């Protein structure tokens, strides 16, 4: 493929962002939602912070109190064999998530040229309430008229639910509650009504029967969501055989269909990006799907990081005949790549 990664990737790295909590460090700036606003490109970054780990014998874990919403630090002894500390992202107990090792919130970076970004000094959205006690993650931004709808993962001991916030100025953000209950994530709302309905991609996570696969839903008003239908499934032994989910907000192409970029991981947790073509009038109908990735982790900053071998996009723009995709690399930094539409089409069957 004739893709072109930005020459100065990563475009936003952890050393570009100062932590907002005392005695914390920024360990990830990634998986940003993307929008155009006021002549600028907006990246709504997921920023992950964790306490500075000053004791070799224990792990410090940040959480928000479910009673008063205050930041608390949980101390876990590394010698405590009740906990599995093998994954840098999570702490497990009896095979289930007990804690996340970092607390994520949303922060804005701005750019006039879409390549060089300046990060705002403070947060845009902080976790709030018991359903966000472990952080808010992976925003997608859909512009409908003057309003920008932000869907994001809300993490708590209750599970991963989908929150929604709305802004008109990227200064004030009004939460509108839980869109989908646990466990669900990777929600991207289509940017216009289609046949009288709004549509959204989502990814339920079945625990007993089924797999983490992509679904599509409809709504008359962006509040009530229903008519949930399965869209695509895993492909065993292929690049998207472990789990799949939505990526960027779907883009209307010059050819008259919806382009939905999605992420796929294999059984070894190697994350790549692929593409779907969906019918313009009925986006529940899949026209074509990538047989091979459009982007896979190959660059050093994609292979090595907080959680390596990951490329993961929550936002992209159509520039003439090129897709400009912004993506998280190794769960640590933000990067950008330009991919000709023709090359994306060449991956489809």
Secondary structure, 3 states (H helix, E strand, C coil): CCCEECCCCCCECHHHCCCCCCCEEEEEEEEEEEEEECCEEEEEEEEEEEECCCCCCEEEEEEECCCCCCEEEEEEECCCCCEECCCCCEEEECCEEEEECCEEEEEEEEECCCCCCEECCCCCECCCCHHHCCEEEEEEEEEECCEEEEEEEEEECCEEEEEEEEECCCCCCEEEEEEECCCEEEEEECCCCECCEEEEEEEECCCCCCCCCEEEEEECCCCCEEEEEEEECCCCCCCCCCEEEECCCCEECCCCEEEEEEEEECCCCCEEEEEEEEECCCCCCEEEEECCCCEECCCHHHHCCCCCCEEEEEEEEEECCEEEEEEEECCCEEEEEEEEHHHHHHCEC
